[in-house]
Amino acid sequence: MMSIALDQEKVNELVDRFYDKLFRDSYYINMFNERNTDIELLKNRQRVFINRLVSEESTQEQGEQVSQVKERHPFQIAPQRASAWFGNLKETMDEMDLDVSVKEHLKEKVDFLLNKIIK
């Protein structure tokens, strides 16, 4: 199996650009404010999450990712909101100069998670 890698600098850039995009949307601004979200903590978690998504290959690891996402998001996630969130992430990836294989791999993982967490 081919190894997929994304250096930390690119992960950081992806997360920073992604949150910059979210902060242009009043829905997310209000959501983060209502939940009194620590944005830097959230960004750090997102960096770890993306690193894991890039590097994990096995079905067991994918199952662990689904469990982790559900655990961190115990509230009901509206399908359109989850689609918008992941859509913003994928759009951010498209705007960046990322290796095509890394981008496609990450998008596959995002779609897999999206399909598992939305009922």
C-alpha positions as a Python dict, from the first residue, in 0.01 Angstrom:
ca = {
    (1, 'M'): (0, 0, 0),
    (2, 'M'): (133, 342, -93),
    (3, 'S'): (227, 571, 191),
    (4, 'I'): (52, 908, 191),
    (5, 'A'): (215, 1196, 376),
    (6, 'L'): (141, 1561, 441),
    (7, 'D'): (404, 1768, 616),
    (8, 'Q'): (311, 1957, 931),
    (9, 'E'): (351, 2294, 762),
    (10, 'K'): (83, 2203, 506),
    (11, 'V'): (-145, 2066, 779),
    (12, 'N'): (-107, 2393, 971),
    (13, 'E'): (-180, 2595, 659),
    (14, 'L'): (-486, 2383, 580),
    (15, 'V'): (-626, 2424, 932),
    (16, 'D'): (-557, 2798, 942),
    (17, 'R'): (-715, 2858, 601),
    (18, 'F'): (-1012, 2636, 690),
    (19, 'Y'): (-1087, 2829, 1010),
    (20, 'D'): (-1037, 3161, 831),
    (21, 'K'): (-1307, 3044, 590),
    (22, 'L'): (-1538, 2937, 875),
    (23, 'F'): (-1498, 3275, 1043),
    (24, 'R'): (-1646, 3443, 737),
    (25, 'D'): (-1974, 3257, 801),
    (26, 'S'): (-2201, 3402, 1071),
    (27, 'Y'): (-2339, 3056, 1151),
    (28, 'Y'): (-1997, 2931, 1266),
    (29, 'I'): (-1908, 3257, 1439),
    (30, 'N'): (-2229, 3232, 1643),
    (31, 'M'): (-2187, 2859, 1707),
    (32, 'F'): (-1832, 2901, 1839),
    (33, 'N'): (-1940, 3197, 2055),
    (34, 'E'): (-2246, 3016, 2197),
    (35, 'R'): (-2033, 2714, 2289),
    (36, 'N'): (-1755, 2937, 2425),
    (37, 'T'): (-1514, 2745, 2202),
    (38, 'D'): (-1139, 2768, 2256),
    (39, 'I'): (-1044, 2816, 1890),
    (40, 'E'): (-674, 2742, 1938),
    (41, 'L'): (-758, 2414, 2113),
    (42, 'L'): (-1001, 2333, 1834),
    (43, 'K'): (-737, 2409, 1569),
    (44, 'N'): (-484, 2188, 1750),
    (45, 'R'): (-735, 1902, 1759),
    (46, 'Q'): (-808, 1957, 1390),
    (47, 'R'): (-435, 1936, 1310),
    (48, 'V'): (-408, 1603, 1493),
    (49, 'F'): (-728, 1482, 1326),
    (50, 'I'): (-604, 1568, 976),
    (51, 'N'): (-266, 1404, 1042),
    (52, 'R'): (-446, 1088, 1147),
    (53, 'L'): (-677, 1098, 848),
    (54, 'V'): (-381, 1126, 613),
    (55, 'S'): (-177, 849, 772),
    (56, 'E'): (-435, 586, 870),
    (57, 'E'): (-507, 315, 621),
    (58, 'S'): (-684, 24, 786),
    (59, 'T'): (-1055, -34, 831),
    (60, 'Q'): (-1000, -63, 1207),
    (61, 'E'): (-839, 281, 1211),
    (62, 'Q'): (-1129, 423, 1007),
    (63, 'G'): (-1369, 278, 1264),
    (64, 'E'): (-1172, 448, 1541),
    (65, 'Q'): (-1198, 779, 1354),
    (66, 'V'): (-1577, 744, 1330),
    (67, 'S'): (-1597, 671, 1704),
    (68, 'Q'): (-1375, 968, 1784),
    (69, 'V'): (-1581, 1208, 1571),
    (70, 'K'): (-1905, 1086, 1730),
    (71, 'E'): (-1754, 1113, 2079),
    (72, 'R'): (-1634, 1471, 2021),
    (73, 'H'): (-1969, 1567, 1867),
    (74, 'P'): (-2232, 1408, 2094),
    (75, 'F'): (-2492, 1661, 1979),
    (76, 'Q'): (-2701, 1589, 1670),
    (77, 'I'): (-2521, 1706, 1359),
    (78, 'A'): (-2764, 1833, 1097),
    (79, 'P'): (-2679, 1673, 762),
    (80, 'Q'): (-2665, 2007, 580),
    (81, 'R'): (-2436, 2155, 849),
    (82, 'A'): (-2200, 1857, 839),
    (83, 'S'): (-2197, 1875, 459),
    (84, 'A'): (-2121, 2247, 476),
    (85, 'W'): (-1840, 2192, 731),
    (86, 'F'): (-1674, 1918, 527),
    (87, 'G'): (-1748, 2109, 206),
    (88, 'N'): (-1552, 2404, 343),
    (89, 'L'): (-1266, 2169, 432),
    (90, 'K'): (-1260, 2019, 82),
    (91, 'E'): (-1285, 2364, -78),
    (92, 'T'): (-988, 2475, 132),
    (93, 'M'): (-790, 2173, 12),
    (94, 'D'): (-871, 2263, -349),
    (95, 'E'): (-743, 2617, -296),
    (96, 'M'): (-408, 2489, -172),
    (97, 'D'): (-110, 2350, -356),
    (98, 'L'): (-142, 1996, -224),
    (99, 'D'): (-20, 1677, -384),
    (100, 'V'): (-311, 1533, -582),
    (101, 'S'): (-282, 1189, -419),
    (102, 'V'): (-287, 1345, -71),
    (103, 'K'): (-585, 1563, -158),
    (104, 'E'): (-783, 1271, -303),
    (105, 'H'): (-694, 1048, -7),
    (106, 'L'): (-808, 1313, 241),
    (107, 'K'): (-1130, 1378, 50),
    (108, 'E'): (-1208, 1005, 49),
    (109, 'K'): (-1156, 994, 426),
    (110, 'V'): (-1374, 1305, 476),
    (111, 'D'): (-1653, 1154, 265),
    (112, 'F'): (-1628, 826, 455),
    (113, 'L'): (-1663, 1007, 789),
    (114, 'L'): (-1943, 1228, 662),
    (115, 'N'): (-2142, 924, 553),
    (116, 'K'): (-2089, 757, 891),
    (117, 'I'): (-2181, 1048, 1120),
    (118, 'I'): (-2490, 1170, 938),
    (119, 'K'): (-2800, 966, 987),
}
